[in-house]
Amino acid sequence: MSSNAVTLTELLIRERSALLRRVQRILGGESGAEDVIQAVWFKARGVDNSQSIDNPRAYLYRLAINLATDHGRESTRRNRLLAEHYLWQEDEQISTEEQVMAQDELQRVLDAAGHLPEPTRTIFHLNRLQGLTQADIARRLGVSVTTVENHVRTALQRLAWARSGR
């Protein structure tokens, strides 16, 4: 194992709790966070000495953030594909129990969407239902793109929690 890999692995052991919390915030909960930390460990062990790492802590956190973001995107993509699969599936194939569960899940999400605080609800509506870009919303509302991103993230986290029944 290279000296970069040893340094990053030792740092990961020391920073594991903080990294785990950071990943959980990015993912909006505990689901998948341990998997991301394991992927960070695996990647850290494979880092060679071809380039010097000036700030190992920043490198490790950036690695964790990138892997958490990738994990979240993959999870979103997987959920979208599953939703499309069920959407286009013939009705006869869906049991009554599955229909009731899906209706309950949809109702929880709709209720949660209706109870989002302002301006989160408006920003979510403009972005996800009307299709405006975050930059367009920021200009329209006179706020920063970062503010819009934070409100969209908050809305998606709350709707995901509602969907899972939390």
Legacy VTK file of the C-alpha trace (Angstrom):
# vtk DataFile Version 3.0
C-alpha trace
ASCII
DATASET POLYDATA
POINTS 166 float
0.000 0.000 0.000
1.369 3.448 -0.939
2.092 6.141 1.626
-0.858 8.180 0.277
-3.121 5.175 0.786
-1.810 4.597 4.317
-2.298 8.271 5.216
-5.837 8.332 3.816
-6.786 5.047 5.466
-5.520 6.189 8.864
-7.329 9.514 8.429
-10.524 7.695 7.463
-10.356 5.683 10.671
-9.990 8.891 12.731
-12.599 10.883 10.774
-15.099 8.072 10.202
-17.846 9.429 12.467
-17.688 12.925 10.989
-17.528 11.555 7.447
-20.507 9.306 8.117
-22.557 12.260 9.397
-21.580 14.311 6.335
-22.589 11.524 3.974
-25.883 11.037 5.836
-26.664 14.750 5.389
-25.970 14.501 1.673
-28.110 11.378 1.283
-30.867 12.681 3.526
-30.650 9.833 6.015
-28.798 6.718 7.024
-29.771 4.630 4.003
-26.670 3.926 1.959
-24.284 5.990 4.098
-22.327 2.958 5.338
-21.998 1.728 1.750
-20.543 5.086 0.739
-18.036 5.025 3.623
-16.994 1.521 2.584
-16.499 2.769 -0.994
-14.400 5.656 0.359
-12.229 3.184 2.252
-11.839 1.016 -0.849
-10.893 4.009 -3.038
-8.535 5.424 -0.387
-6.655 2.126 -0.189
-6.129 2.213 -3.949
-4.589 5.692 -4.138
-1.030 5.528 -5.442
1.923 7.873 -4.985
1.935 9.222 -8.546
0.906 12.618 -7.158
1.420 14.198 -3.785
-1.710 14.884 -1.742
-1.183 18.268 -0.101
-4.283 18.143 2.099
-5.316 14.539 2.837
-8.314 15.574 4.939
-9.755 17.724 2.142
-9.012 14.939 -0.352
-10.828 12.382 1.830
-13.861 14.613 2.365
-14.065 15.464 -1.354
-13.882 11.758 -2.153
-16.711 11.035 0.320
-18.850 13.893 -0.997
-18.361 12.798 -4.605
-19.173 9.167 -3.825
-22.236 10.180 -1.774
-23.455 12.376 -4.628
-22.931 9.526 -7.091
-24.761 7.140 -4.752
-27.681 9.567 -4.435
-27.901 10.002 -8.206
-27.811 6.261 -8.751
-30.500 5.757 -6.131
-32.673 8.411 -7.784
-32.117 6.830 -11.198
-32.948 3.369 -9.844
-36.135 4.665 -8.185
-37.167 6.441 -11.392
-36.650 3.256 -13.401
-38.685 1.266 -10.887
-41.451 3.860 -10.979
-41.504 3.744 -14.783
-41.575 -0.033 -14.668
-44.637 -0.015 -12.413
-46.236 2.819 -14.363
-46.150 0.924 -17.653
-46.927 -2.444 -16.170
-50.395 -3.775 -16.931
-52.881 -3.110 -14.142
-53.738 -6.805 -13.811
-50.185 -7.531 -12.725
-50.403 -5.211 -9.727
-52.111 -6.787 -6.768
-54.757 -4.976 -4.794
-52.392 -4.801 -1.843
-49.688 -3.185 -4.006
-52.229 -0.689 -5.358
-53.313 0.286 -1.849
-49.705 0.608 -0.694
-48.844 2.750 -3.726
-51.886 4.960 -3.152
-50.936 5.377 0.515
-47.367 6.238 -0.459
-48.562 8.755 -3.045
-50.938 10.335 -0.526
-48.137 10.689 2.045
-45.922 12.399 -0.538
-48.719 14.717 -1.715
-49.563 15.619 1.886
-45.901 16.318 2.629
-45.614 18.443 -0.533
-48.639 20.458 0.567
-47.086 21.049 3.969
-43.667 22.198 2.765
-42.839 25.602 4.231
-42.542 28.627 2.007
-40.412 29.370 0.006
-39.418 25.681 -0.212
-42.842 24.733 -1.603
-42.762 27.450 -4.283
-39.196 26.673 -5.322
-39.933 22.937 -5.480
-43.066 23.586 -7.541
-41.223 25.842 -9.988
-38.323 23.416 -10.360
-39.939 19.995 -10.364
-43.459 20.656 -11.599
-42.989 23.606 -13.952
-39.502 22.579 -15.100
-37.687 25.859 -14.438
-33.945 25.648 -13.928
-32.492 26.573 -10.586
-30.792 29.600 -12.160
-34.144 30.792 -13.601
-35.824 30.377 -10.211
-33.008 32.278 -8.479
-33.392 35.183 -10.915
-37.187 35.151 -10.652
-37.181 35.154 -6.829
-34.109 37.344 -6.377
-32.146 34.756 -4.404
-28.888 32.906 -5.014
-28.711 29.617 -6.909
-27.298 28.061 -3.729
-30.438 29.096 -1.850
-32.589 27.484 -4.544
-30.461 24.311 -4.424
-30.830 24.138 -0.639
-34.620 24.515 -0.815
-34.927 21.857 -3.528
-32.711 19.512 -1.488
-34.816 20.148 1.630
-38.027 19.478 -0.289
-36.700 16.245 -1.780
-35.480 15.051 1.624
-38.856 15.722 3.246
-40.733 14.031 0.417
-38.405 11.016 0.572
-39.020 10.769 4.316
-42.764 11.012 3.729
-42.542 8.362 1.023
-40.736 5.983 3.359
-43.296 6.637 6.091
-41.036 8.533 8.495
LINES 1 167
166 0 1 2 3 4 5 6 7 8 9 10 11 12 13 14 15 16 17 18 19 20 21 22 23 24 25 26 27 28 29 30 31 32 33 34 35 36 37 38 39 40 41 42 43 44 45 46 47 48 49 50 51 52 53 54 55 56 57 58 59 60 61 62 63 64 65 66 67 68 69 70 71 72 73 74 75 76 77 78 79 80 81 82 83 84 85 86 87 88 89 90 91 92 93 94 95 96 97 98 99 100 101 102 103 104 105 106 107 108 109 110 111 112 113 114 115 116 117 118 119 120 121 122 123 124 125 126 127 128 129 130 131 132 133 134 135 136 137 138 139 140 141 142 143 144 145 146 147 148 149 150 151 152 153 154 155 156 157 158 159 160 161 162 163 164 165
